[in-house]
Amino acid sequence: MERSRITLHALPLMFFILLLAACERPDPEVTILSTGGLTAVPPTIAALTFEQIGLAPPEPAPPTPTAPVYAHTPTPDPPRYDPQSVGGQQTHTISAGETLGYVSQLYGVTLEEVLALNEMHINDILHIGQQIRIPGQESQVGPAFKIIPDSELLFGPAAKGFYVRQAAASYNGYLLRYSEQVEGKQLEGPEIVELVAHRHSINPRLLLALLEYRAGWLTRSAVPNEAFALGKGGAGMEGLYRQLSWAANELNWGFYGRAEGNLHTFALPDKTRITFHPGINNATAGVQRVLGGADTITYDNWLRDVGPGGFYATYERLFGNPFALAVEPVWPLTLMQPALQLPWTNGETWYFTGGPHGGWNTGSAWAALDFAPAGDALGCYDSDAWVTSMSDGIVTRSGFGAVVVDLDGDRYAGTGWAITYMHLAERDRIPVGSPVQTGDRLGHPSCEGGFSDGTHLHIARTYNGRWVSADGDPARGGIPFNMGGWVSQGTGQEYNGFLIRGAVSKEACACREESNAITWE
């Protein structure tokens, strides 16, 4: 979603959303059309299913390896904060598209608590820039037990060569018998897992382990409560795609919220507030959060889930000790962004319509920026403008509105740098496997891929599968997005921001004006 200009801040928020081109939130990239029910057990891996989600088919599977052995005990991380100082009252500034329900979820408090503290009614209109007080609560400090290493949460080097269908075939469980229609295409269970994993940059092993732990989808031939496999109910949560998308987003919330967002607490459904133990790693925080999200979770059974006999035991049974799979460090200390150009043709002007915001869905780092092509059209329309490659590389995914370009040439986007170009129309979109050079055409901006109510381009970076924040502070090891000398600078509010080149500054705006016009010259 693109950010309004300050001059529009008095407009009612819903009116603002309807008028402007946007990526919807809090669940922007999720559209289920229907649940298709059971299908026949699919045969061995078929290129068609991989092509449906825009991936090249895998190489033939090697013999199943012996589960890795890890004879050590993971050491605690250096404590990052005093857990007794966490949980006091906070203030949140409303950004475009936010609702009180979203803000409540972000901080792990109930909507009723937010309404009472701010003396508000559920039907009150929110305004961009409005200050909302978040209640403080006493909390329980979570356990120090580490569940997985950071690299095992990411769709990074540790996931290379892992294919969901190959892993599921040895169990011949319900996942192989399930199908569902996602954004107009009928996908089978393994390909739904792959799609969610790629979109959120979450390790598919982790999603499979969650499916098995909560509902037995890998090993059982029939499962209860097919519509809500991971235990998250509610209207619009039906189906495997929705359940996995919710889980992947929660995993990212815990990981990136703790790593970059200074979020150290969350609430269980029984209203127990948990403060992450200061010695756990960020991936363990992500797993603790998703295990605390199912509707029936209480503090006592959450403690069981996050302990050595809970989810961890299932993960180890399926894939071996997760710490034996660790790839460390995920980011080298000397990491620098390679040279990137603007993603359109030299001489053209596009408009900077969205500052730093989620790379995919709300839980990921603020890795993305939005741009709209020149012209007078509003909303979703067919554009003949071309999105061009910002770098040399190889297209490793082309489908469901996304083109992903791997920059290091190994044909796997989870190692090294990769760029995701989102909302590219199927018409003229470059096929998977294509080598590209800087400036080559990738496709046309559109509304395709998840939900978008305005034609635009959404771009984001990953390194080793970890989203790279667009407005990273270099003084704190961050790597700001730099495109042809235009450097991203955030304001601390999602979708707000500037692109700066020398003495010239352009502010994100859901408009086409000189103030946000970016010309490649």
N, C-alpha and C positions, 0 to 999 in steps of 0.2 A: 504494500500500500504506500502511496506517496504522501508526503507531508505537506500540509497547507502552509501558506505564507502567514506571517503574523497578522496581516491585515484581515485575514478570514477567521481569526480565532473566536469571534463572537457567534459564528454560525452554529446552530445546533449540530451536534456531532453526527447524528444519523443522516441529516440532510447533506452534510459535507461528504460523508462516505458514498452516498448514492451518486453524487455529481462527478467524482474524480476517479481517474484510472487508478486501480489499486490491486494489491495482493491481499486477499481477505485474511483477517485474523480473528480469534486466536488460533484457528486451525486452517491456514491459508491454502494448503496444497492438497486437500482431501475432498474427493467427491465420489461417493459410492452411488451407483444407480440402482442395483438390486443384488440380492443374494441368490445365486443360481442353484444351490443345493449340490447333491452328490453327482459325481460323474464316474465313469468306469476308471479303474486303476490305470494310470497312464503307463506307457511302456518306458523304455530307457530314455535318456536325455534326447530331446528333439530340438533341432535348431529353431523350429517355429516358435516354441515357447520363449526362448531367449530373445528371438527377434521381436516378439510382442512387447517386450519391455525395453527394447533398444540396445541389447547387449549382443556381443558376438558369442556363439556357442563355445563351451569350454573344450579344452583338449580331453582326450580319453583319460579317465581317472586312473591314477597309479594304484597299486595295491594298498589296501587300508593300512596305514601305519600303526605301529604300537603306540598306545596312549603315552604321552610324554611323562617322564618321572621328574619330580621336583622334591629333593630331600631336605630343603631348607625351610625356614620360617620367614615370611616377608617381614622386613623391619618396618617399624612405624615411620611415617613421614615426620619431618621436623614440625612441631606444633606451630600452627599459623595464627592462632588467636586463643584467647582465654574463653573457654565455653561458658563460664559464669557471667561474662560480660555481654553475651548475645541474648537477644530477645526483647530489648526495650522498644518503646514506641518509635515508629519511623514515619517519614513523610514520603509520599509518592506523587510525582508530577504526571498528570494525564497526557498521553500522546495520542496521535490520530488512531482511531479505531478501537481504543481500549474501552472496556466496560468494567463495571464494578465487580462482576463475576470473574473477569479475567484478572483484575488486580488482586482479588481475594485468593485466587488460585496461585498467583505468583508468589505471595507471601505466606501461603499455607494457613490462612485464617478464614473464618466463615464470612459469607456475605452479610449475615445478620450483624456480626460484630463490627464490620466496616460501616454499615448503615447507622448503627447506634452511636458509634464514636463520632461520626461526622454529622449526626442529626439530619440524615438524609432519608429520602423515600426511594424505593426501587425504581419509580418512574421519573425521577429527577434527571434532567438533561445534563450531561457532562460537557465541559468545554476544554479544548486543548490548552494546556498550561495550568489547569486547575490543580490545586494542592489537596491531596487526600491523606488523612492521617491513618496509619496502620497500627492496630492495637498491639501492645507488647504482652507477652504471656510467659509464665513460668514454663520451663521445658525440661525434658529428660535428655541427658547426654547419651547419645547412641553408643553402641559397642565399638571397640577398637579393632575388631576382627576385620582383616582385609579380605574381600571376596574375589576381586579380579584386579589385574594390573591395568593401568590406563590404556595401554595399547590394545587390550582385549575388548574395550568398549568401542573403539573406533573401527571404521571400515578402512583399515590401514595395512601396513606390511604384514601383520600377523594373520590377516584374512586372505592373503594372496593364495590362489589355488583352491580355495574352499568354495564348493558349490552346494547349494541347499538340496537340490534334488539328489545328488550323489550321496549326501549324508543321510537323507531321509529314506533312500531306497533300501538300505540295509535293515531298516526297522519295519518297512511296509505298513506304516500306521495310517491314521486318519488323514494326516496332512496330504498324502498322495491321492486321497479320494475326494478332496474338497475342491470346489471351484466357485468363483464369484465374479460378478461383472464390476470392473473398476474403470471409471471414466470411459465407458462405452466399449470396453474390450473384456472378453471373457478370459480370466486368468485362473490357472490351477494353483493349488496351495503353495508349492515351492516357489513359483514365480511371484506370488504375492509377497512372500518373505523377502525374496531378492529385491523387488521393487522398493519396499519400505526401507530395507537396509541401505540401498544405494541413495535413495532420496534424503534420508536423514544422516547418512554417513555413519551408520551403526553396524557393528560386526554382526553378520547374520548368525554366527554361532550363538551369540548372546540371545538373539530373538528366538532361536530354536530351543535353547535351554529354558527360557521363560515359558514357551508354549508347552514344553514337556512338564515342567515343574507345576504349573498351574492347572493343566488340563490333559496331559498325556497324549498330545497330538502326534508325537513321533512314534510311540510304541503301542498305542491302543487302536483297535480296529473301529471302535465306536466311542464317541465321547458325549458327555452330558453338556447341555447348554451351549450348543454350537455357536449361537449368535453372539455370546459374550465370553469368549474363550479365556480371557485374562481377568475376568471378574469386574470389569468396569462397565456398569450399566448406564442407562439413560437413553433418551431419544437421540438418534443419529450415531450411536456407538455400535450398532449392529454390524456383524460381519468381521471376518478375519482382518481385512485391510484396515478398518477403523480401529480395531483392538490393537493391532501391532503399531499403527501410527501413533496412537495414544501412548503406548509403552515406549516407543523410540523417542518420542518427545519428552517424556518424563525422564528417561535416561540422560538425554541431553540437558534438561533443566538441572538435574543434579550435578552433572559434570561441569558444564560451562557456568552455571549459576554460582557454584562454589569456586571455580577457578578464576572467573573474571567478573562476576556480578556481586560479590560480597554477600551472597545469600548463604546463610549457615543453618537455617532452620526450615522445617516444614511440619505440617500437621497431618496426623493419621485421621481416618474417618471417625474414630471414636473421640476425636478432638484432643488427643494427646499430642503435645508439641515436642518434636525431636530436634535437638541440636546435634549436628554432625560432630563426632569425636575429632578433636584437632589433629590426631595422628593418622587418620585414614587418608587414602588417596582420592582423587576426584572421581575415578571410575567407580570405586566402592560407594561413594556418595550417590552416584547415579543409580546404582543397583538398589541401595537402601531406599531411595525415593520411589522407584517404580514398585518395589515390593510393598511399600506402604500405601499404594494408591487404590488397590482393589476395594470394592464397596464394603466388604464384610471384615476388613482387617481391624484387629484390636492391638493394643500395645503388646500384650502377651504373645499373640501368635506372630506379630511382626518380629519380636525378638527371636523367635524360633526360626523364622524365614531367613533372617540375616546372619544367623549363627553358622557354625561349621557343619551342623547336621541338616540345614535347610537347603536353600537354593544352591549353595556352594557344592553340596554333596551330589546333587543332580548334575551340575555342570561337570564335576570331576568324573562322574560315571559315564557321561556321554563323550567327553572330549579330553579327559586327562586333567592333570593339575593346571589351572589357568596360568599360574606363574611360570610354568615351564615353557609357555608360549610367548612370554613377554618380549617385546622389542623396545629397548630403552637406549637412549632417551627418544621420545617421540619427536621432539624438536631439538636439533643441535643448538648449542649456545650461540653459534656464529650464523644462524639462519638469516638469510636475506632474500627479499623478493627478486626474482629475475626481472629483466626489462620487459615491460608490457606497454602496448599501444592502446589507444582508445578503440573501442569495439565497433567502429564504423569507418567508412571510407574517408580518406584524406580529402579535405575541402568541405565536408559536410558538417552541418550543425545539428546536434541533438540536444535534448533538454534534460537536465539533472532533476529528476522528479522524486527521488527517495534517498535520503541519507542512510547511514548504517542501520541495518535491521537484520532479522534472522536469516541465516543462510538457507534454512528450510524449516518451516514451522516456527513456533515461538520459542522453543527451548534451546535452539542452537545459538552459537555466538552471533553477535551482530556483524556478520561477515559480508552482507550483500549491499549493493547499491542498485538503484533503478534509474533507467533512462527511457525517454520517449522520443520517437523520430519527429522530424519537422512535419508541419501540416496543420490543417484546421480541424481534422476529425477528432471526435471525442468517443469515449467508450470503446467497445470491442469492434474492430473493423479490419478488413484485409489491407495490409500494408505491403507496398512493393519495396520499401527500404530494406537494406541488407545489413544484418549483423555480421561483422567480420572478426576473424580470429585475432586475439591480442598478442599471440605468440606462435612460434612453431610448435608442432606437437602431433599427436595422433588422437583421433576421435575414438573414445572408448565406450561411449554410450550415445545413442541418438533415438529418443523415443519419449512418449508421454510429455512432450513439450520441452525436453531437456537435450542439450548437447554438452557433453563433457569432454574436454581436451586434456590429455595427459602430456605434460611438458617434457618428461625425461625420456620418452621414447620406448619405455618397456611395456607399453600397451596395458598398463594397470594404473588406474588413477589413484590407488591407495598408497603408492610409494612416490615420494617427492611431491612436486607442485602439480596441481590440477586446477582448471578453471571450469566452473559450471555456468553455462548460458541457459537461462530459463525463459519459458514462454515463447519458444520458437515454433512457428507454424509447421505442420506436417508437410505442407506444400514447399517443395524445393529444399527441404532440410537435408543437410549433408549426411550421408550414410555412415554407420559405425564402421570402424576400421580405416577410414580415410586419413592419410597423412595431410597435414595442413602447414602452411607457412603464414607468417604474420601478414594480415590483410586479406587472407582468403575468405571467401563467402561461406557462412555457416547456415544461414536461413533468414527468415523474415520475423520481426517481432509480432506478437499476437497475444491472445488470451489463453492459449492452450497450455495444458499442464497444471493440474490442480484447479484452483479457482482464481480468476482475475477478472475484474470488471472494466479493464482498460488496456488497450494494446500498449505493451512496453517490453523492455528487456530488463531482466533481473540477473545480475552477475555476482559470483562469489568465488572465493579462493579456498582451497584446502591444501594442507601439507601433511603427508603421511596420514591422510584421512581425518585430520583435525581441522575444523573450520578456523579460518584466520580472520580475526576481527578487522573490519575495514578501517576502524579509527584507532588501531593499536598505538599506544603511547611508546615511542622509541626509548624514552627514559626508563620505562619499565619492561623493556624487552619486547614491546609490541612492534608490529610491522604494518604501518599504514598502507592502504591501497594506493598505488602509484601507477597512473596510466598516462604515459606520454608526458610526464612532468606534472600532471594534475594529481594532487595528493589529497586524500580524504581526511577530513577533520570532523569528528563528531562533537555534539554538544552535551552529551549525557542523556538525551531523550531520543528514543527510537524514531527513526525516519527523519529526524532533524540532522543537519550537517552542512558542511561546506566542501567544495573542491577548490584548492588553492594552487596557483602556479605563479611563483614570483610574487608580484604585488597585486595580482588579479585574484579576486575571490568570488565564487559563485555559490549561491545558497539554494539548497534543495527546496523545490516548490512544485506543487501539483498544478503546473501552469506551463505556458510557453511564453516566456518573456526574456528580455535581455539579461535579467538578473540571474537566470539559471541556464542560459545558453552556453553550450560548450562546442567550440569549433576546433576541429583538427586542422591545424595550420602550421 
